[in-house]
Amino acid sequence: MKGLISLSALFFVVIAATLYASAARIDLMINGQRTSFLLTDAFNSWFASNLAISLFSVLLFWLIFATGLALLSRILSGKQVSLRVVLPNLAYLLSVFVILYAVRTVMYLALPTISFGISYWPPVGDTDVNAALKLMTETWSPLYVYQFGNYFNMIAFVWLIILGAIAVKALREISWSKALVVSAAGFFIALFLFGPV
């Protein structure tokens, strides 16, 4: 239980750090002056709401993935384990998300600050959203650190599937091929139902 509590606390801290690092790369134009988004009144509410959404999103993705692993692995022969035992053991799959968000934090800290020509964040309306996305793409996409961050997402998801297969094999005592199929299917079900995190 201590391990799960520590993992949850670390998970909370690393997501908060990622949000803070991303907000630090945003400058807004307020009263004709470039101002860091961190210094605006809107930052606290943006940070709190995005922290809650990010935590909920990852936990829901994990819950769908873990439940999918548990249910799909029941179809196969092997040792029968209750869902009550499987879910806490699969909670350690969240460690992949801790690493993923830590890499995202470092990536954001390495990126240059972008000055947006608006006085609020996040952008509202199609025009402002498209202009912000275009500016971010033009500024950050050519940078190796940004490209590495995008590739690391794929690496983390493959890593998650492999850890899921290891967990399923250990819990159900089935073959590696079956465990890998169950893990991959559970991951893609979660991705289909919830989308990427």
Secondary structure, DSSP 8 states (H G I E B T S, - for coil): -HHHHHHHHHHHHHHHHHHHHHHTTEEEEETTEEEEGGGSTHHHHHHHHHHHHHHHHHHHHHHHHHHHHHHHHHHSSS----HHHHHHHHGGGHHHHHHHHHHHHHHHHHS--EE-SSSSSS--SHHHHHHHHHHHHHHHTTSHHHHHHHHHHHHHHHHHHHHHHHHHHHHH---HHHHHHHHHHHHHHHHHHH---
